[in-house]
Amino acid sequence: MAKVYVYGGEKFKNRVEKLLDSQGVSNYDVINTLDMIQELIKNEPKQYFLIDEEKIYEPLFIHKWLKFLIPKDAIESTLLKENGHYDINFSSIDNAVRYISLQQSMNTQENKEEREFIEEKSDTQEDKEDEVKSAESEEIIEEEVQETPEPRDLTALTDIDDIDDTEMQEAISETQIN
């Protein structure tokens, strides 16, 4: 299950925590440092990040010379875009938390359905393997039966040239045994 990381001001973090708890999302962490959130964004591409929009800034040309205009604990939007975390924006925190809750419940349902599907496939695969094994053993038995031909009734033959050498040898050995 994907983890939710929360980063922002104190009011934002408190509100998001309450909403996550009310929606039943328990797999979340509150991040307090800029370095930690930047590292997580780079290293955790499949996770959810709820970031206060006050903590995201668009780099402007002027920021190169006037760095004091950049909030000290703000994340550059290009970092989010480069790592695939800037694709969904919500107009309210409520909508974002509902979205995460739905995604996690859908993932749980998909995982359950996927496990059931895999179990069905493995049962079907075992059945197919059993069928193949039984078909192979039937083929082997049929081949053995075909390899040992039924002896011909030699009493109805009128010409000695119609008898094979092996049939002649068998007939001779049968008469010697009897």
C-alpha positions as CSV (number, residue, x, y, z in Angstrom):
1,M,0.0,0.0,0.0
2,A,1.3,3.5,-0.9
3,K,2.4,5.7,1.9
4,V,1.2,9.3,2.3
5,Y,3.7,12.0,3.2
6,V,2.5,15.4,4.4
7,Y,4.6,18.6,4.2
8,G,3.6,22.1,4.9
9,G,2.8,24.7,7.6
10,E,1.5,23.6,11.1
11,K,-2.1,24.5,10.3
12,F,-1.9,22.5,7.0
13,K,-0.3,19.5,8.7
14,N,-2.9,19.4,11.5
15,R,-5.8,19.7,9.2
16,V,-4.5,17.0,6.8
17,E,-3.8,14.6,9.8
18,K,-7.4,15.0,11.0
19,L,-8.8,14.4,7.5
20,L,-6.6,11.3,7.0
21,D,-7.6,9.9,10.3
22,S,-11.3,10.5,9.6
23,Q,-11.0,8.8,6.2
24,G,-9.3,5.8,7.8
25,V,-5.9,6.3,6.2
26,S,-3.4,5.3,8.8
27,N,-0.3,4.9,6.6
28,Y,1.1,8.4,6.6
29,D,4.0,10.4,7.9
30,V,4.4,14.1,8.6
31,I,7.6,15.5,7.2
32,N,9.2,18.5,8.9
33,T,12.4,19.2,7.0
34,L,12.9,20.3,3.4
35,D,15.9,17.9,2.9
36,M,13.8,14.9,4.0
37,I,10.9,15.8,1.7
38,Q,13.2,16.4,-1.3
39,E,14.9,13.0,-0.7
40,L,11.6,11.2,-0.4
41,I,10.3,12.8,-3.6
42,K,13.4,11.7,-5.5
43,N,13.5,8.1,-4.0
44,E,9.8,7.2,-3.6
45,P,8.0,7.6,-6.9
46,K,5.0,5.5,-6.1
47,Q,4.0,7.4,-2.9
48,Y,1.5,10.1,-2.3
49,F,2.7,13.6,-1.3
50,L,0.3,16.2,0.2
51,I,2.3,19.4,0.1
52,D,0.9,22.8,1.1
53,E,0.9,25.1,-1.9
54,E,2.5,27.8,0.1
55,K,5.6,25.5,0.3
56,I,5.9,25.1,-3.5
57,Y,7.5,27.9,-5.6
58,E,7.9,28.4,-9.3
59,P,11.6,29.3,-10.1
60,L,11.7,32.6,-11.8
61,F,14.6,34.4,-13.5
62,I,14.8,36.9,-10.7
63,H,15.4,34.2,-8.0
64,K,19.0,33.8,-9.2
65,W,19.8,37.2,-7.9
66,L,17.2,37.8,-5.2
67,K,17.3,34.5,-3.3
68,F,15.6,36.1,-0.3
69,L,12.3,36.0,-2.3
70,I,12.4,32.1,-2.1
71,P,10.8,30.8,1.1
72,K,13.5,29.0,3.0
73,D,11.5,25.7,3.4
74,A,9.8,25.7,0.0
75,I,10.1,23.0,-2.7
76,E,10.9,24.0,-6.3
77,S,8.0,22.9,-8.6
78,T,10.5,21.5,-11.2
79,L,11.6,18.9,-8.6
80,L,8.0,17.7,-8.3
81,K,7.5,17.7,-12.1
82,E,10.8,15.8,-12.8
83,N,9.8,13.1,-10.4
84,G,6.2,12.7,-11.5
85,H,4.5,14.3,-8.4
86,Y,3.1,17.4,-10.0
87,D,0.5,15.7,-12.1
88,I,-2.5,16.0,-9.8
89,N,-3.5,19.2,-8.0
90,F,-6.6,19.6,-5.9
91,S,-8.6,22.7,-5.1
92,S,-9.1,21.5,-1.5
93,I,-7.4,19.3,1.0
94,D,-10.7,17.4,1.5
95,N,-10.7,16.3,-2.2
96,A,-7.1,15.2,-2.0
97,V,-7.6,13.1,1.1
98,R,-10.8,11.5,-0.4
99,Y,-8.8,10.7,-3.6
100,I,-6.0,9.0,-1.6
101,S,-8.5,7.1,0.5
102,L,-10.3,5.9,-2.7
103,Q,-7.0,5.0,-4.4
104,Q,-5.9,2.9,-1.4
105,S,-9.2,1.1,-1.1
106,M,-9.2,0.4,-4.9
107,N,-5.6,-0.9,-4.6
108,T,-6.7,-3.2,-1.8
109,Q,-9.6,-4.5,-3.9
110,E,-7.4,-4.9,-7.0
111,N,-4.8,-6.8,-4.9
112,K,-7.6,-9.1,-3.6
113,E,-8.9,-9.6,-7.1
114,E,-5.4,-10.1,-8.5
115,R,-4.7,-12.8,-5.8
116,E,-7.9,-14.6,-6.6
117,F,-7.1,-14.4,-10.3
118,I,-3.6,-15.8,-9.7
119,E,-5.0,-18.6,-7.6
120,E,-7.5,-19.4,-10.4
121,K,-4.7,-19.4,-12.9
122,S,-2.5,-21.7,-10.8
123,D,-5.4,-24.1,-10.3
124,T,-6.1,-24.0,-14.0
125,Q,-2.4,-24.5,-14.8
126,E,-2.3,-27.5,-12.5
127,D,-5.4,-29.0,-14.2
128,K,-3.8,-28.4,-17.6
129,E,-0.5,-30.0,-16.4
130,D,-2.5,-33.0,-15.1
131,E,-4.3,-33.3,-18.4
132,V,-1.0,-33.1,-20.4
133,K,0.5,-35.8,-18.2
134,S,-2.5,-38.1,-18.6
135,A,-2.5,-37.4,-22.3
136,E,1.2,-38.2,-22.6
137,S,0.8,-41.4,-20.7
138,E,-2.1,-42.4,-22.9
139,E,0.0,-41.6,-26.0
140,I,2.8,-43.8,-24.6
141,I,0.5,-46.7,-24.0
142,E,-1.0,-46.3,-27.5
143,E,2.5,-46.2,-29.0
144,E,3.4,-49.4,-27.1
145,V,0.2,-51.0,-28.3
146,Q,1.0,-50.0,-31.9
147,E,4.5,-51.2,-31.7
148,T,3.5,-54.8,-30.8
149,P,1.2,-55.8,-33.7
150,E,-1.4,-58.6,-33.3
151,P,-0.1,-61.9,-34.8
152,R,-1.8,-62.9,-38.0
153,D,-3.7,-66.1,-38.4
154,L,-1.4,-68.1,-40.5
155,T,-3.7,-71.0,-41.0
156,A,-5.6,-69.2,-43.8
157,L,-2.5,-68.6,-45.9
158,T,-2.2,-70.5,-49.1
159,D,1.1,-69.2,-50.4
160,I,4.3,-69.4,-48.4
161,D,5.7,-66.2,-50.0
162,D,3.0,-64.1,-48.1
163,I,4.7,-64.9,-44.7
164,D,7.3,-62.5,-43.4
165,D,10.6,-63.9,-41.9
166,T,9.6,-62.7,-38.4
167,E,6.2,-64.4,-38.7
168,M,7.9,-67.6,-39.9
169,Q,10.3,-67.5,-36.9
170,E,7.4,-67.0,-34.5
171,A,5.4,-69.9,-36.1
172,I,8.5,-72.2,-35.8
173,S,9.1,-71.2,-32.2
174,E,5.4,-71.7,-31.3
175,T,5.4,-75.2,-32.8
176,Q,8.6,-76.2,-31.0
177,I,7.1,-75.0,-27.6
178,N,3.9,-76.9,-28.1
